Amino acid sequence: MGGAARAATSVERAATLPERERKDYVLVHGTWHGGWVWQPVADRLRAAGHRVWTPTCTACGERSHLATPDVGLATHVQDIVSVIECEEIERPILVGHSFAGITITGVADRLRERIRRIAFFDALVPTRERPAAIMPGPDGRYAQSWEARRRKFIDGYMMNFWDEYPIDMLVPPTDALNVALLKRRLTPHPARQWTDRLEWRSGGWEGLPRTYFQPTLQTYSPSSEFMVGPARAPGWDFVRVPCYRDGMLTHPDEVAAAFAALA
């Protein structure tokens, strides 16, 4: 089927979806990625008649040229808040991947009354007791492993994926197309998005309809209880999806279907 035919089919599907069933999604990328990573899922959701935004946070992806030492968690929270406010998205389903779980919690804290549902896709779920991805110990010092990583940061403040992880962290090494894509597109990431503490003023994700998506095919370094644990408590919908950590690339049909099922 040619591109024009596919586009026509998408338009026809969108036209047949009752307005009451259409949803708005804001999909927030994780560390080293950009809004580009969500495109296969966004295409499928849009073809089904939904509206989807895939913003790229400051200093990431196509906005990597905006990197400065001042870019941190608050910057990324404001990036997403601005999209929701400027696009006048009234009841979005807010989804975060990886350590963007902290970012979307900050967004929910700011725009609590506007969020329809908050969803964590293999993402860190922060808590009041642990409001940052990387926390110092009781003595105020960071772990030696973190200090060792910091010595490799680009210009002292940007993290490079390839300095720390193999491709297995994201997709199977046998997935040649996605391996090549990630090698082309992964960009350094501001470390302060990991170390800045979340301003938790209005409850964050607490009290909101909330879902955790856990990939079931990830075998290399699956997410720890530190990330997932809070989502095992009552009040959460816990959904297992047959995909890898970057399931939006490896299994976009399954991921899009899981998102479409959200109420």
Secondary structure, 3 states (H helix, E strand, C coil): CCHHHHHHHHHHHHHHCCHHHCCEEEEECCCCCCHHHHHHHHHHHHHCCCEEECCCCCCCHHHHHHCCCCCCHHHHHHHHHHHHHHCCCCCCEEEEECCHHHHHHHHHHHCHHHCCEEEEECCCCCCCCCCCCCCCCCCCCCCHHHHHHHCCCECCCEECHHHCCCHHHCCCCCCHHHHHHHHHHCCCEECHHHHCCCCCCCCCCCCCCEEEEEECCCCCCCCCHHHHHHHHCCCEEEEEECCCCCHHHHCHHHHHHHHHCCC
